[in-house]
């Protein structure tokens, strides 16, 4: 791997029994860049995040993060690698019984031996970075959807990870909150010099902040390039996704070997 290359997937395959999910997926993520994974539901985007985090193991191919092959790590090695990854889950996934401050402090208390005073300073710095230092004492129930997503972002960067993954960070947000979170992702990536992987269906705001885009269709990398090249592409997979066409390479019916009549037990 080069000095700027943080993560690489080489010919990765994964599936559940007879249901293939990913076929020969290869991609590269570099420091200081935002890489977007886009595609229809079920195309394998979140599965890629799970493979990177070691929640799943590739059945073929390699997932390499900072020189470590994720699939070959033991339990302790995997936990050590995960401490260098931040994650912003869909809808934030904050601990509802903890305050905003304690949510952000959680990874610092779990993975470091820092003093309470230093943890306090770091938490306030992270909350300040997302514009929410003033709500440190709030309960999560007092937060709006956009505020909760920003608190979750502060928690994701608490340990200054070199890689941050975002699973649908814009879901359920109003236009103002969405744009705020999008610009925070761009600003924090640039400021921290980390790499960001962004899974999203929101084309406008994702393309506005991404440096590179991979389009997944039917478990494969159907197209990839910088956002403007993707917008200008005449590839049928790209056009169907960006234009929201019903007719195209991604079929409405999931492939099956049996006819409807056979499934219903009707005579031939």
C-alpha positions in Angstrom: 0.0 0.0 0.0 1.2 3.5 -0.7 1.7 6.2 2.0 -1.7 7.8 1.1 -3.6 4.5 0.6 -5.4 3.6 3.9 -7.8 0.9 2.8 -8.0 -1.5 -0.1 -10.4 -4.2 -1.1 -9.1 -6.8 -3.6 -11.5 -9.0 -5.5 -13.8 -9.5 -2.5 -16.6 -12.0 -2.6 -19.3 -12.6 0.0 -22.7 -14.2 0.3 -25.1 -16.0 2.5 -25.4 -19.7 1.4 -27.0 -19.6 -2.0 -27.5 -15.8 -2.0 -24.4 -14.0 -3.3 -24.0 -10.4 -2.1 -20.7 -9.2 -3.5 -18.8 -10.4 -6.5 -15.1 -9.5 -7.1 -15.4 -6.0 -5.5 -12.2 -4.0 -5.6 -11.8 -0.4 -4.3 -9.3 2.0 -2.8 -9.7 4.6 -0.1 -6.9 7.3 0.5 -6.2 9.6 3.4 -8.0 12.9 3.2 -10.6 11.7 0.8 -14.3 11.0 0.9 -15.3 7.9 -1.0 -19.0 7.4 -1.6 -20.6 4.0 -2.1 -23.9 4.4 -3.9 -26.4 2.0 -5.4 -29.9 0.6 -4.9 -31.0 -1.1 -1.7 -29.5 -4.6 -1.4 -26.6 -3.9 -3.7 -24.0 -4.6 -1.0 -23.0 -1.2 0.3 -23.5 -1.8 4.1 -22.0 -5.3 3.6 -18.8 -3.7 2.6 -18.7 -1.6 5.8 -19.3 -4.8 7.8 -16.4 -6.5 6.0 -14.1 -3.5 6.7 -15.0 -3.6 10.4 -14.6 -7.3 10.6 -18.2 -8.1 11.5 -18.2 -10.3 8.4 -15.3 -12.1 6.8 -14.7 -12.1 3.1 -15.1 -15.6 1.5 -12.7 -14.7 -1.2 -10.3 -11.8 -1.7 -8.7 -9.4 0.8 -9.7 -6.4 2.9 -6.5 -4.6 3.8 -6.5 -1.7 6.3 -3.3 0.1 7.2 -1.3 -3.1 6.3 -3.5 -5.4 8.2 -5.6 -8.1 6.4 -8.9 -7.9 8.3 -9.8 -11.5 7.6 -6.6 -12.9 9.1 -6.8 -11.0 12.5 -7.6 -12.7 15.7 -10.0 -11.2 18.3 -7.4 -8.9 19.9 -6.0 -7.8 16.6 -9.5 -7.0 15.3 -10.4 -5.0 18.4 -7.1 -3.0 18.0 -7.9 -2.2 14.4 -11.5 -1.2 15.2 -10.1 1.4 17.6 -8.7 3.1 14.5 -12.1 3.2 12.8 -15.0 5.6 13.6 -18.6 4.7 12.7 -21.6 6.9 12.3 -24.6 4.5 12.3 -27.9 5.2 10.5 -30.0 7.5 12.7 -27.0 8.0 15.1 -27.5 5.0 17.4 -26.9 7.1 20.5 -27.2 5.5 24.0 -30.6 6.8 25.1 -29.8 6.4 28.9 -26.7 8.5 28.6 -26.3 12.3 28.3 -24.8 13.9 25.2 -21.5 14.3 27.1 -21.4 10.7 28.2 -22.2 9.5 24.7 -19.2 11.2 23.3 -17.0 10.3 26.3 -17.9 6.6 26.0 -15.2 5.5 23.5 -12.6 7.5 25.4 -13.5 5.8 28.7 -13.6 2.4 27.1 -10.4 2.5 25.1 -8.0 4.9 26.9 -6.7 5.5 30.4 -7.0 9.3 30.2 -7.9 11.3 33.3 -11.4 12.6 33.8 -10.2 16.1 33.3 -8.6 15.3 29.9 -11.6 13.3 28.8 -13.8 16.3 29.7 -11.6 18.6 27.6 -11.6 16.2 24.6 -15.4 15.7 24.7 -16.0 19.5 24.7 -13.6 19.9 21.8 -15.3 17.3 19.8 -18.8 18.8 20.5 -17.4 22.2 19.7 -16.2 20.8 16.3 -19.8 19.9 15.4 -21.3 23.1 16.9 -22.9 21.5 19.9 -20.7 22.3 22.9 -23.8 24.0 24.5 -25.8 20.8 24.7 -23.3 18.7 26.5 -25.7 18.3 29.5 -28.7 17.4 27.4 -30.4 14.0 27.4 -30.7 12.4 23.9 -34.5 12.8 24.1 -34.0 16.5 24.0 -32.2 16.5 20.7 -33.6 17.0 17.2 -32.8 14.5 14.5 -30.1 16.7 13.1 -28.6 17.4 16.5 -28.5 13.7 17.4 -26.7 13.0 14.1 -24.1 15.6 14.9 -23.6 14.2 18.4 -23.1 10.8 16.9 -20.5 12.3 14.6 -18.7 13.8 17.6 -18.6 10.4 19.1 -17.3 8.9 15.9 -14.3 11.2 15.9 -13.6 11.0 19.7 -10.5 8.8 19.2 -9.3 10.7 16.1 -9.6 7.6 13.9 -7.8 7.6 10.5 -10.9 6.0 9.0 -14.6 7.0 9.5 -17.5 5.1 8.0 -20.9 6.7 7.5 -24.0 4.4 7.0 -26.8 6.6 5.5 -25.9 9.7 7.6 -28.5 11.8 5.9 -31.5 9.5 6.4 -34.5 11.2 7.9 -33.0 14.7 8.0 -34.6 17.9 6.9 -32.8 19.8 4.1 -31.0 22.2 6.4 -29.8 19.5 8.8 -28.8 17.3 5.9 -26.6 20.1 4.4 -25.2 20.8 7.8 -24.1 17.2 8.4 -22.8 16.9 4.8 -20.6 19.9 5.2 -19.4 18.7 8.6 -18.3 15.4 7.1 -16.3 17.3 4.4 -14.8 19.8 6.9 -13.8 17.1 9.5 -12.3 14.9 6.7 -10.2 17.8 5.6 -9.3 19.0 9.1 -8.4 15.6 10.5 -6.8 14.3 7.3 -8.7 11.1 7.8 -10.4 8.9 5.1 -14.2 8.8 5.0 -16.4 6.1 3.4 -20.0 7.4 2.9 -22.9 5.1 2.1 -25.9 7.1 1.0 -28.9 7.3 -1.4 -28.8 11.1 -1.4 -27.2 11.9 -4.7 -27.1 15.7 -4.5 -25.4 16.2 -1.2 -23.2 13.0 -1.5 -21.8 14.1 -4.9 -21.3 17.6 -3.6 -18.8 16.5 -0.9 -17.4 13.2 -2.3 -14.0 13.0 -4.0 -14.7 9.6 -5.6 -17.8 7.5 -6.2 -18.3 3.7 -6.5 -21.7 2.6 -7.9 -22.7 -0.9 -6.8 -25.3 -2.8 -8.8 -26.2 -6.5 -8.3 -23.2 -6.9 -6.0 -20.6 -5.6 -8.4 -18.8 -2.3 -9.0 -20.8 -1.2 -12.0 -19.1 2.1 -12.4 -16.7 4.4 -10.6 -15.1 7.8 -11.0 -15.2 11.4 -9.7 -18.7 12.8 -9.2 -18.8 14.9 -12.4 -17.7 11.9 -14.5 -20.5 9.9 -13.0 -23.0 12.6 -13.8 -21.8 12.7 -17.4 -21.7 9.0 -17.8 -24.0 7.2 -20.3 -23.4 3.8 -18.6 -26.9 2.2 -18.3 -26.3 1.3 -14.6 -25.3 4.9 -13.8 -28.2 6.5 -15.7 -30.8 4.2 -14.2 -29.6 5.0 -10.6 -29.1 8.7 -11.1 -32.3 9.2 -13.1 -34.4 6.9 -11.0 -35.6 4.9 -14.0 -37.7 1.8 -13.4 -36.5 0.1 -16.6 -32.8 -0.7 -16.7 -30.1 -3.2 -15.8 -31.5 -3.6 -12.2 -34.7 -5.6 -12.7 -37.8 -5.2 -10.6 -38.1 -8.9 -10.0 -35.4 -10.8 -8.0 -34.0 -13.6 -10.1 -35.5 -17.1 -9.4 -35.2 -20.5 -11.0 -38.9 -21.3 -10.4 -41.9 -19.8 -12.0 -44.7 -18.3 -10.0 -47.0 -21.2 -11.0 -44.5 -23.7 -9.6 -44.2 -21.8 -6.3 -48.0 -21.7 -6.1 -48.3 -25.4 -6.9 -50.5 -24.8 -10.0 -50.6 -27.3 -12.8 -48.3 -26.7 -15.7 
